[in-house]
């Protein structure tokens, strides 16, 4: 298991069980949305000073791991 994934927690009592950065209520999906929109890691850390660079990398690692398990239908794509 990727050690970065230890920075992610899922607790049904916190944020409706959405994956968050451990010890915060910051959703992994929020961080991935910021990155997808073009925000830099530095900008995210500036806006969320409680985070560390490793937390952002953990969110990316989590997204990569999830993409191995689930598939999303994308416009213009065809099933193999």
Phi and psi restraints in degrees (range 20) as a CNS / XPLOR table:
assign (resid 1 and name C) (resid 2 and name N)
       (resid 2 and name CA) (resid 2 and name C) 1.0 -65.2 20.0 2
assign (resid 2 and name N) (resid 2 and name CA)
       (resid 2 and name C) (resid 3 and name N) 1.0 125.1 20.0 2
assign (resid 2 and name C) (resid 3 and name N)
       (resid 3 and name CA) (resid 3 and name C) 1.0 -59.0 20.0 2
assign (resid 3 and name N) (resid 3 and name CA)
       (resid 3 and name C) (resid 4 and name N) 1.0 -28.5 20.0 2
assign (resid 3 and name C) (resid 4 and name N)
       (resid 4 and name CA) (resid 4 and name C) 1.0 -61.6 20.0 2
assign (resid 4 and name N) (resid 4 and name CA)
       (resid 4 and name C) (resid 5 and name N) 1.0 -31.4 20.0 2
assign (resid 4 and name C) (resid 5 and name N)
       (resid 5 and name CA) (resid 5 and name C) 1.0 -65.4 20.0 2
assign (resid 5 and name N) (resid 5 and name CA)
       (resid 5 and name C) (resid 6 and name N) 1.0 -16.8 20.0 2
assign (resid 5 and name C) (resid 6 and name N)
       (resid 6 and name CA) (resid 6 and name C) 1.0 -66.7 20.0 2
assign (resid 6 and name N) (resid 6 and name CA)
       (resid 6 and name C) (resid 7 and name N) 1.0 -15.0 20.0 2
assign (resid 6 and name C) (resid 7 and name N)
       (resid 7 and name CA) (resid 7 and name C) 1.0 -84.3 20.0 2
assign (resid 7 and name N) (resid 7 and name CA)
       (resid 7 and name C) (resid 8 and name N) 1.0 -4.2 20.0 2
assign (resid 7 and name C) (resid 8 and name N)
       (resid 8 and name CA) (resid 8 and name C) 1.0 -105.0 20.0 2
assign (resid 8 and name N) (resid 8 and name CA)
       (resid 8 and name C) (resid 9 and name N) 1.0 137.6 20.0 2
assign (resid 8 and name C) (resid 9 and name N)
       (resid 9 and name CA) (resid 9 and name C) 1.0 -129.2 20.0 2
assign (resid 9 and name N) (resid 9 and name CA)
       (resid 9 and name C) (resid 10 and name N) 1.0 149.2 20.0 2
assign (resid 9 and name C) (resid 10 and name N)
       (resid 10 and name CA) (resid 10 and name C) 1.0 -129.5 20.0 2
assign (resid 10 and name N) (resid 10 and name CA)
       (resid 10 and name C) (resid 11 and name N) 1.0 116.1 20.0 2
assign (resid 10 and name C) (resid 11 and name N)
       (resid 11 and name CA) (resid 11 and name C) 1.0 -135.7 20.0 2
assign (resid 11 and name N) (resid 11 and name CA)
       (resid 11 and name C) (resid 12 and name N) 1.0 120.4 20.0 2
assign (resid 11 and name C) (resid 12 and name N)
       (resid 12 and name CA) (resid 12 and name C) 1.0 -57.0 20.0 2
assign (resid 12 and name N) (resid 12 and name CA)
       (resid 12 and name C) (resid 13 and name N) 1.0 -20.7 20.0 2
assign (resid 12 and name C) (resid 13 and name N)
       (resid 13 and name CA) (resid 13 and name C) 1.0 -88.4 20.0 2
assign (resid 13 and name N) (resid 13 and name CA)
       (resid 13 and name C) (resid 14 and name N) 1.0 -4.6 20.0 2
assign (resid 13 and name C) (resid 14 and name N)
       (resid 14 and name CA) (resid 14 and name C) 1.0 -123.8 20.0 2
assign (resid 14 and name N) (resid 14 and name CA)
       (resid 14 and name C) (resid 15 and name N) 1.0 121.9 20.0 2
assign (resid 14 and name C) (resid 15 and name N)
       (resid 15 and name CA) (resid 15 and name C) 1.0 52.8 20.0 2
assign (resid 15 and name N) (resid 15 and name CA)
       (resid 15 and name C) (resid 16 and name N) 1.0 40.8 20.0 2
assign (resid 15 and name C) (resid 16 and name N)
       (resid 16 and name CA) (resid 16 and name C) 1.0 59.9 20.0 2
assign (resid 16 and name N) (resid 16 and name CA)
       (resid 16 and name C) (resid 17 and name N) 1.0 23.9 20.0 2
assign (resid 16 and name C) (resid 17 and name N)
       (resid 17 and name CA) (resid 17 and name C) 1.0 81.6 20.0 2
assign (resid 17 and name N) (resid 17 and name CA)
       (resid 17 and name C) (resid 18 and name N) 1.0 9.5 20.0 2
assign (resid 17 and name C) (resid 18 and name N)
       (resid 18 and name CA) (resid 18 and name C) 1.0 -72.5 20.0 2
assign (resid 18 and name N) (resid 18 and name CA)
       (resid 18 and name C) (resid 19 and name N) 1.0 146.2 20.0 2
assign (resid 18 and name C) (resid 19 and name N)
       (resid 19 and name CA) (resid 19 and name C) 1.0 -62.5 20.0 2
assign (resid 19 and name N) (resid 19 and name CA)
       (resid 19 and name C) (resid 20 and name N) 1.0 128.5 20.0 2
assign (resid 19 and name C) (resid 20 and name N)
       (resid 20 and name CA) (resid 20 and name C) 1.0 -128.9 20.0 2
assign (resid 20 and name N) (resid 20 and name CA)
       (resid 20 and name C) (resid 21 and name N) 1.0 162.4 20.0 2
assign (resid 20 and name C) (resid 21 and name N)
       (resid 21 and name CA) (resid 21 and name C) 1.0 -68.8 20.0 2
assign (resid 21 and name N) (resid 21 and name CA)
       (resid 21 and name C) (resid 22 and name N) 1.0 129.0 20.0 2
assign (resid 21 and name C) (resid 22 and name N)
       (resid 22 and name CA) (resid 22 and name C) 1.0 -50.9 20.0 2
assign (resid 22 and name N) (resid 22 and name CA)
       (resid 22 and name C) (resid 23 and name N) 1.0 131.3 20.0 2
assign (resid 22 and name C) (resid 23 and name N)
       (resid 23 and name CA) (resid 23 and name C) 1.0 82.2 20.0 2
assign (resid 23 and name N) (resid 23 and name CA)
       (resid 23 and name C) (resid 24 and name N) 1.0 5.1 20.0 2
assign (resid 23 and name C) (resid 24 and name N)
       (resid 24 and name CA) (resid 24 and name C) 1.0 -132.4 20.0 2
assign (resid 24 and name N) (resid 24 and name CA)
       (resid 24 and name C) (resid 25 and name N) 1.0 178.1 20.0 2
assign (resid 24 and name C) (resid 25 and name N)
       (resid 25 and name CA) (resid 25 and name C) 1.0 -113.6 20.0 2
assign (resid 25 and name N) (resid 25 and name CA)
       (resid 25 and name C) (resid 26 and name N) 1.0 28.0 20.0 2
assign (resid 25 and name C) (resid 26 and name N)
       (resid 26 and name CA) (resid 26 and name C) 1.0 -93.1 20.0 2
assign (resid 26 and name N) (resid 26 and name CA)
       (resid 26 and name C) (resid 27 and name N) 1.0 115.5 20.0 2
assign (resid 26 and name C) (resid 27 and name N)
       (resid 27 and name CA) (resid 27 and name C) 1.0 -69.2 20.0 2
assign (resid 27 and name N) (resid 27 and name CA)
       (resid 27 and name C) (resid 28 and name N) 1.0 140.4 20.0 2
assign (resid 27 and name C) (resid 28 and name N)
       (resid 28 and name CA) (resid 28 and name C) 1.0 -57.1 20.0 2
assign (resid 28 and name N) (resid 28 and name CA)
       (resid 28 and name C) (resid 29 and name N) 1.0 -43.1 20.0 2
assign (resid 28 and name C) (resid 29 and name N)
       (resid 29 and name CA) (resid 29 and name C) 1.0 -61.7 20.0 2
assign (resid 29 and name N) (resid 29 and name CA)
       (resid 29 and name C) (resid 30 and name N) 1.0 -34.2 20.0 2
assign (resid 29 and name C) (resid 30 and name N)
       (resid 30 and name CA) (resid 30 and name C) 1.0 -62.9 20.0 2
assign (resid 30 and name N) (resid 30 and name CA)
       (resid 30 and name C) (resid 31 and name N) 1.0 -45.6 20.0 2
assign (resid 30 and name C) (resid 31 and name N)
       (resid 31 and name CA) (resid 31 and name C) 1.0 -64.1 20.0 2
assign (resid 31 and name N) (resid 31 and name CA)
       (resid 31 and name C) (resid 32 and name N) 1.0 -40.8 20.0 2
assign (resid 31 and name C) (resid 32 and name N)
       (resid 32 and name CA) (resid 32 and name C) 1.0 -66.3 20.0 2
assign (resid 32 and name N) (resid 32 and name CA)
       (resid 32 and name C) (resid 33 and name N) 1.0 -36.7 20.0 2
assign (resid 32 and name C) (resid 33 and name N)
       (resid 33 and name CA) (resid 33 and name C) 1.0 -62.8 20.0 2
assign (resid 33 and name N) (resid 33 and name CA)
       (resid 33 and name C) (resid 34 and name N) 1.0 -43.0 20.0 2
assign (resid 33 and name C) (resid 34 and name N)
       (resid 34 and name CA) (resid 34 and name C) 1.0 -60.1 20.0 2
assign (resid 34 and name N) (resid 34 and name CA)
       (resid 34 and name C) (resid 35 and name N) 1.0 -46.0 20.0 2
assign (resid 34 and name C) (resid 35 and name N)
       (resid 35 and name CA) (resid 35 and name C) 1.0 -64.1 20.0 2
assign (resid 35 and name N) (resid 35 and name CA)
       (resid 35 and name C) (resid 36 and name N) 1.0 -41.7 20.0 2
assign (resid 35 and name C) (resid 36 and name N)
       (resid 36 and name CA) (resid 36 and name C) 1.0 -64.3 20.0 2
assign (resid 36 and name N) (resid 36 and name CA)
       (resid 36 and name C) (resid 37 and name N) 1.0 -30.0 20.0 2
assign (resid 36 and name C) (resid 37 and name N)
       (resid 37 and name CA) (resid 37 and name C) 1.0 -79.6 20.0 2
assign (resid 37 and name N) (resid 37 and name CA)
       (resid 37 and name C) (resid 38 and name N) 1.0 -3.9 20.0 2
assign (resid 37 and name C) (resid 38 and name N)
       (resid 38 and name CA) (resid 38 and name C) 1.0 101.5 20.0 2
assign (resid 38 and name N) (resid 38 and name CA)
       (resid 38 and name C) (resid 39 and name N) 1.0 1.4 20.0 2
assign (resid 38 and name C) (resid 39 and name N)
       (resid 39 and name CA) (resid 39 and name C) 1.0 -67.5 20.0 2
assign (resid 39 and name N) (resid 39 and name CA)
       (resid 39 and name C) (resid 40 and name N) 1.0 143.6 20.0 2
assign (resid 39 and name C) (resid 40 and name N)
       (resid 40 and name CA) (resid 40 and name C) 1.0 -84.6 20.0 2
assign (resid 40 and name N) (resid 40 and name CA)
       (resid 40 and name C) (resid 41 and name N) 1.0 160.6 20.0 2
assign (resid 40 and name C) (resid 41 and name N)
       (resid 41 and name CA) (resid 41 and name C) 1.0 -57.5 20.0 2
assign (resid 41 and name N) (resid 41 and name CA)
       (resid 41 and name C) (resid 42 and name N) 1.0 -41.4 20.0 2
assign (resid 41 and name C) (resid 42 and name N)
       (resid 42 and name CA) (resid 42 and name C) 1.0 -61.3 20.0 2
assign (resid 42 and name N) (resid 42 and name CA)
       (resid 42 and name C) (resid 43 and name N) 1.0 -41.1 20.0 2
assign (resid 42 and name C) (resid 43 and name N)
       (resid 43 and name CA) (resid 43 and name C) 1.0 -65.6 20.0 2
assign (resid 43 and name N) (resid 43 and name CA)
       (resid 43 and name C) (resid 44 and name N) 1.0 -41.7 20.0 2
assign (resid 43 and name C) (resid 44 and name N)
       (resid 44 and name CA) (resid 44 and name C) 1.0 -62.2 20.0 2
assign (resid 44 and name N) (resid 44 and name CA)
       (resid 44 and name C) (resid 45 and name N) 1.0 -44.2 20.0 2
assign (resid 44 and name C) (resid 45 and name N)
       (resid 45 and name CA) (resid 45 and name C) 1.0 -64.5 20.0 2
assign (resid 45 and name N) (resid 45 and name CA)
       (resid 45 and name C) (resid 46 and name N) 1.0 -33.1 20.0 2
assign (resid 45 and name C) (resid 46 and name N)
       (resid 46 and name CA) (resid 46 and name C) 1.0 -66.2 20.0 2
assign (resid 46 and name N) (resid 46 and name CA)
       (resid 46 and name C) (resid 47 and name N) 1.0 -40.4 20.0 2
assign (resid 46 and name C) (resid 47 and name N)
       (resid 47 and name CA) (resid 47 and name C) 1.0 -80.4 20.0 2
assign (resid 47 and name N) (resid 47 and name CA)
       (resid 47 and name C) (resid 48 and name N) 1.0 -22.3 20.0 2
assign (resid 47 and name C) (resid 48 and name N)
       (resid 48 and name CA) (resid 48 and name C) 1.0 -129.7 20.0 2
assign (resid 48 and name N) (resid 48 and name CA)
       (resid 48 and name C) (resid 49 and name N) 1.0 75.7 20.0 2
assign (resid 48 and name C) (resid 49 and name N)
       (resid 49 and name CA) (resid 49 and name C) 1.0 -63.7 20.0 2
assign (resid 49 and name N) (resid 49 and name CA)
       (resid 49 and name C) (resid 50 and name N) 1.0 -14.4 20.0 2
assign (resid 49 and name C) (resid 50 and name N)
       (resid 50 and name CA) (resid 50 and name C) 1.0 -76.0 20.0 2
assign (resid 50 and name N) (resid 50 and name CA)
       (resid 50 and name C) (resid 51 and name N) 1.0 -12.4 20.0 2
assign (resid 50 and name C) (resid 51 and name N)
       (resid 51 and name CA) (resid 51 and name C) 1.0 -88.7 20.0 2
assign (resid 51 and name N) (resid 51 and name CA)
       (resid 51 and name C) (resid 52 and name N) 1.0 158.3 20.0 2
assign (resid 51 and name C) (resid 52 and name N)
       (resid 52 and name CA) (resid 52 and name C) 1.0 -115.8 20.0 2
assign (resid 52 and name N) (resid 52 and name CA)
       (resid 52 and name C) (resid 53 and name N) 1.0 160.3 20.0 2
assign (resid 52 and name C) (resid 53 and name N)
       (resid 53 and name CA) (resid 53 and name C) 1.0 -53.4 20.0 2
assign (resid 53 and name N) (resid 53 and name CA)
       (resid 53 and name C) (resid 54 and name N) 1.0 -39.2 20.0 2
assign (resid 53 and name C) (resid 54 and name N)
       (resid 54 and name CA) (resid 54 and name C) 1.0 -62.6 20.0 2
assign (resid 54 and name N) (resid 54 and name CA)
       (resid 54 and name C) (resid 55 and name N) 1.0 -28.8 20.0 2
assign (resid 54 and name C) (resid 55 and name N)
       (resid 55 and name CA) (resid 55 and name C) 1.0 -66.1 20.0 2
assign (resid 55 and name N) (resid 55 and name CA)
       (resid 55 and name C) (resid 56 and name N) 1.0 -41.2 20.0 2
assign (resid 55 and name C) (resid 56 and name N)
       (resid 56 and name CA) (resid 56 and name C) 1.0 -65.9 20.0 2
assign (resid 56 and name N) (resid 56 and name CA)
       (resid 56 and name C) (resid 57 and name N) 1.0 -44.1 20.0 2
assign (resid 56 and name C) (resid 57 and name N)
       (resid 57 and name CA) (resid 57 and name C) 1.0 -63.2 20.0 2
assign (resid 57 and name N) (resid 57 and name CA)
       (resid 57 and name C) (resid 58 and name N) 1.0 -34.8 20.0 2
assign (resid 57 and name C) (resid 58 and name N)
       (resid 58 and name CA) (resid 58 and name C) 1.0 -64.6 20.0 2
assign (resid 58 and name N) (resid 58 and name CA)
       (resid 58 and name C) (resid 59 and name N) 1.0 -39.4 20.0 2
assign (resid 58 and name C) (resid 59 and name N)
       (resid 59 and name CA) (resid 59 and name C) 1.0 -62.4 20.0 2
assign (resid 59 and name N) (resid 59 and name CA)
       (resid 59 and name C) (resid 60 and name N) 1.0 -42.0 20.0 2
assign (resid 59 and name C) (resid 60 and name N)
       (resid 60 and name CA) (resid 60 and name C) 1.0 -64.1 20.0 2
assign (resid 60 and name N) (resid 60 and name CA)
       (resid 60 and name C) (resid 61 and name N) 1.0 -44.4 20.0 2
assign (resid 60 and name C) (resid 61 and name N)
       (resid 61 and name CA) (resid 61 and name C) 1.0 -62.3 20.0 2
assign (resid 61 and name N) (resid 61 and name CA)
       (resid 61 and name C) (resid 62 and name N) 1.0 -39.2 20.0 2
assign (resid 61 and name C) (resid 62 and name N)
       (resid 62 and name CA) (resid 62 and name C) 1.0 -63.9 20.0 2
assign (resid 62 and name N) (resid 62 and name CA)
       (resid 62 and name C) (resid 63 and name N) 1.0 -45.1 20.0 2
assign (resid 62 and name C) (resid 63 and name N)
       (resid 63 and name CA) (resid 63 and name C) 1.0 -60.4 20.0 2
assign (resid 63 and name N) (resid 63 and name CA)
       (resid 63 and name C) (resid 64 and name N) 1.0 -40.8 20.0 2
assign (resid 63 and name C) (resid 64 and name N)
       (resid 64 and name CA) (resid 64 and name C) 1.0 -64.5 20.0 2
assign (resid 64 and name N) (resid 64 and name CA)
       (resid 64 and name C) (resid 65 and name N) 1.0 -42.6 20.0 2
assign (resid 64 and name C) (resid 65 and name N)
       (resid 65 and name CA) (resid 65 and name C) 1.0 -64.8 20.0 2
assign (resid 65 and name N) (resid 65 and name CA)
       (resid 65 and name C) (resid 66 and name N) 1.0 -42.4 20.0 2
assign (resid 65 and name C) (resid 66 and name N)
       (resid 66 and name CA) (resid 66 and name C) 1.0 -64.1 20.0 2
assign (resid 66 and name N) (resid 66 and name CA)
       (resid 66 and name C) (resid 67 and name N) 1.0 -33.6 20.0 2
assign (resid 66 and name C) (resid 67 and name N)
       (resid 67 and name CA) (resid 67 and name C) 1.0 -69.2 20.0 2
assign (resid 67 and name N) (resid 67 and name CA)
       (resid 67 and name C) (resid 68 and name N) 1.0 -19.6 20.0 2
assign (resid 67 and name C) (resid 68 and name N)
       (resid 68 and name CA) (resid 68 and name C) 1.0 -76.1 20.0 2
assign (resid 68 and name N) (resid 68 and name CA)
       (resid 68 and name C) (resid 69 and name N) 1.0 -22.4 20.0 2
assign (resid 68 and name C) (resid 69 and name N)
       (resid 69 and name CA) (resid 69 and name C) 1.0 -101.7 20.0 2
assign (resid 69 and name N) (resid 69 and name CA)
       (resid 69 and name C) (resid 70 and name N) 1.0 -29.7 20.0 2
assign (resid 69 and name C) (resid 70 and name N)
       (resid 70 and name CA) (resid 70 and name C) 1.0 -127.4 20.0 2
assign (resid 70 and name N) (resid 70 and name CA)
       (resid 70 and name C) (resid 71 and name N) 1.0 152.0 20.0 2
assign (resid 70 and name C) (resid 71 and name N)
       (resid 71 and name CA) (resid 71 and name C) 1.0 -120.7 20.0 2
assign (resid 71 and name N) (resid 71 and name CA)
       (resid 71 and name C) (resid 72 and name N) 1.0 141.4 20.0 2
assign (resid 71 and name C) (resid 72 and name N)
       (resid 72 and name CA) (resid 72 and name C) 1.0 -113.2 20.0 2
assign (resid 72 and name N) (resid 72 and name CA)
       (resid 72 and name C) (resid 73 and name N) 1.0 129.9 20.0 2
assign (resid 72 and name C) (resid 73 and name N)
       (resid 73 and name CA) (resid 73 and name C) 1.0 -69.1 20.0 2
assign (resid 73 and name N) (resid 73 and name CA)
       (resid 73 and name C) (resid 74 and name N) 1.0 125.4 20.0 2
assign (resid 73 and name C) (resid 74 and name N)
       (resid 74 and name CA) (resid 74 and name C) 1.0 -111.1 20.0 2
assign (resid 74 and name N) (resid 74 and name CA)
       (resid 74 and name C) (resid 75 and name N) 1.0 145.1 20.0 2
assign (resid 74 and name C) (resid 75 and name N)
       (resid 75 and name CA) (resid 75 and name C) 1.0 -57.7 20.0 2
assign (resid 75 and name N) (resid 75 and name CA)
       (resid 75 and name C) (resid 76 and name N) 1.0 134.7 20.0 2
assign (resid 75 and name C) (resid 76 and name N)
       (resid 76 and name CA) (resid 76 and name C) 1.0 83.6 20.0 2
assign (resid 76 and name N) (resid 76 and name CA)
       (resid 76 and name C) (resid 77 and name N) 1.0 -1.2 20.0 2
assign (resid 76 and name C) (resid 77 and name N)
       (resid 77 and name CA) (resid 77 and name C) 1.0 -97.2 20.0 2
assign (resid 77 and name N) (resid 77 and name CA)
       (resid 77 and name C) (resid 78 and name N) 1.0 154.1 20.0 2
assign (resid 77 and name C) (resid 78 and name N)
       (resid 78 and name CA) (resid 78 and name C) 1.0 -122.7 20.0 2
assign (resid 78 and name N) (resid 78 and name CA)
       (resid 78 and name C) (resid 79 and name N) 1.0 148.7 20.0 2
assign (resid 78 and name C) (resid 79 and name N)
       (resid 79 and name CA) (resid 79 and name C) 1.0 -71.1 20.0 2
assign (resid 79 and name N) (resid 79 and name CA)
       (resid 79 and name C) (resid 80 and name N) 1.0 140.7 20.0 2
